Amino acid sequence: MRAPFRLQFEQRTETPKRLGILVPVVSVFAALIAGALFLLATGHSVGDTYSNMLSDGFFSSTGITDTLGLSTVLICTGIAAAFAFQMNLYNIGGEGQLYVGMIGATWFGLYFGENLPSFLMIPIVLLGGALCGAAWIAIPAWVRARLGTSEIVTTLLLTYVAASLVNHFIYRSGSYFRAPNTMFPQGRQVPDSAMLSPIGDTKMYPTFFVVILLSLALHWMVRRTEFGYRIQVISDSPRAARYAGISARRTTVQVMLISGALAGLGGATLIVGSFQRLDPGIVTLGYGYAGIVIAALARNNMAAVIVSGILFAGLRSGGDKLQISTDTPIHIGVMLQGAILLFALGGEAFRRYKIRVVRTPAVRVEVTA
Amino acid sequence: MTSSAHEGAQGPHHASGAAPVALEAIGIVKRFPGVLANDDVNFDIQTGEVHTLLGENGAGKSTLASMLCGLYQPDAGRILRNGVPIELPSPRAGLQHGIAMVHQHFRLVDRFTVAENVVLGSRDLSFKLNRRELNDAVAAVADTYGLPVDPTATVGDLSVGQRQRVEIVKALYQGAEILLLDEPTAVLVPAEVEKLFENVHAMTQTGKSVVFISHKLGEVARISDRVTVLRNGCVTGHVASKGQADAKELARLMVGRDIDLAAQRASHPIGHEVLQIRDVNLTMNGVNVLSNISFNVHEGEMVGIAGVAGNGQRELADVIAGLLSPTSGTISIGGAMSTDRGPIAARELGLAYVPEDRLGVGLVPSMSILDNLLLTRDRNIVVDRASVMPEATRLIDEFEIKANGPEHMARKLSGGNAQKVLLARELSGGRTATKLLVVCSPTRGLDVGAIETVRRLLDDARSAGQAILLISEDLDEIMSLADRVLVIYRGAIVHETPGETASLEKVGAAMAGLTQGSA
């Protein structure tokens, strides 16, 4: 038996520009369809669930501001991942760098906060977080540049170390980070000068705009500057880089440090924003891992990370609220994230290959020898 | 096992006096989206001859061969085997008619032995392989045609030339009477080419027919009994019998205009010393890659380094370009020491370097022509592409680069145009005006038309007073361009002679390591 037609993959010589937008958009819709199948199978109403989720995530006034507030940290981890991916460096330890960024931001806040004014403290806390995020990736960066050790393994494993570190600083009695005189282990709140107040009645903080500007600045840097040029040369052809006297080692270290700093900055935005203290609950939220998906959906484009970061924040916050308002499991939001990543990566095939349907010719009598 | 040979060799198409026609293609048409790859092509091959398909890249040679072996089906036209019309829906059908193709990119399993690769795909193998029997059968086929291969060797350990032999043995083992060799010499070093030609002769002696696909004029004239020239999918000429193939005429048929590949020497007196290399040694991983190399190159002079690939040429170029540091010895460019100072310092002293690998080393494939022009230049912190744009447009024009403009991606350029971009960048100078140009295999894999252009550009650069070091495995190229010829063998300069009076025999012998000292 032969099928009447078969699918033939033809390599594209050129990827049409519209596919760059079409593929992610279709991926999101395909993921929603896949999610609908699960909702149906578990006896939930697809229409109600999605319309609640969309309105809680995007189309109500509190919904959208909650989303933008949450998106701040997700855009940070998104650009952290995307920036390293640009040079084929797979920093998947943004999660750990985020934790260490939080630890660092908290320390700077607690240590200097009593004596310095807010306009100095906020930058100090944010930069402190970024610095500690960079420090956390320094060893993976160095061994990758020197010895070629896979950064995928080292950055991932260091995430577990970072998680333990967070717990250590909270659960160890007498820890500098632990709130004194409480029975329940809890982080010590940073001083007022190290906290931002939300914008109006929302859960958004001014850091959102800082992060947006940062994404656009990085986008520009990759495209327009000498540093971005070097990244492009190395990612496409390390041998051409060597030929041109561009040091791949130095650029590798630089790019990884920046990536770690961005993830660390994400952690710091939480401290100056809604967290206000080192909170071990962070290790269950997966903001750093989400950055990988956000970067993939944006195809490592720094400006597009803003869009995919907000989309993700909406799905998450909408999903979380579903749990409260209805009996729909919270995991539908997480599942949709996974489905989006899967479809977005699968969609890459459409960018590189044309798929055509070929009719199988009627079975011919084979010529005999 | 080789018994699927075809009954007799008679057919109705029996040219009087000539050998019988084994395979004939009439009025072949093949379209690909946007291209007419073969337009009413007629082609035939007689028993026991070497018939060459000659044409530039993209002329339709490989397409025609692919149809003759059953890989593609023609849109129109007929294929006749011994005068009988046949259909070839698949390469297996081609094999059943005794037609096999040896592709440019080998289709071997690296981890299998030679014998295992040869019998791979045979349908009448027993469940449990009798290795000794198979090894003997494969060795027998190989010996018949003087193709020395060890059936028990692992293919992954073999050289490129040996792998090609395995492919040929495989085709013969499967009962091929007609072998289509697609650009077989493209991957071979000169000594291996000689060996291949011997094998081809041994095969035609026993009545096999060989279709030889090539764009290299020199070898075509040597090996072919007949030549058919293709251009843009059409047959533009035939050369009927052996020895009549005149390289100049073939080039004209191939390109469509007269081609001048005559020898060119320095027309101006040479000037000051530009490159000076003194006692350079290089040891890598405990192996002496370069030993005691000393020579110099002057303004307006072209020095050629001849040698079989892998004798230290690439490392020599990299040492001069500052990409490798010599273990001992010194290099100076324009009177200033450049040893151990890195590639950027070398360029600041006036070095330009055209590496052997165009795409991937000399050019960044996914970048535009414009960005590639910036690769070896001084870029500001913010890359100022706008100011380079006029120069890029001018260079595309001046070097006759076929591209949609400065934004054209390097990967989408043909080999010849990629080489022109590279030469345009290196000759036009970046950090300083170019004083010394190091070029490696500048015409490898290029069409005759592009070869002519590249040679003219090099000659112009020499006339403009640049010192040129030409490193090439193409001996013809060195003999017809270089003012002085040096031969490198196992990392040492073993022979030196003026280009004008260089003897092919002596240079060839030195390349093979048969002489010591210099002329």
Interface residues (C-beta under 8 A of the other chain):
Chain A: T13 E14 R224 T225 E226 F227 G228 Y229 Q232 V233 D236 S237 R239 A240 R242 Y243 A244 G245 R364 E366 V367 T368 A369
Chain B: S4 I86 E87 L88 P89 A93 Q96 H97 A321 G322 L323 G342 P343 I344 R347 Y353 P355 D357 G360 V361 G362 L363 V364 P365 S366 M367 D371 L374 L375 T376 R379 N380 I381 V382 V383 K412
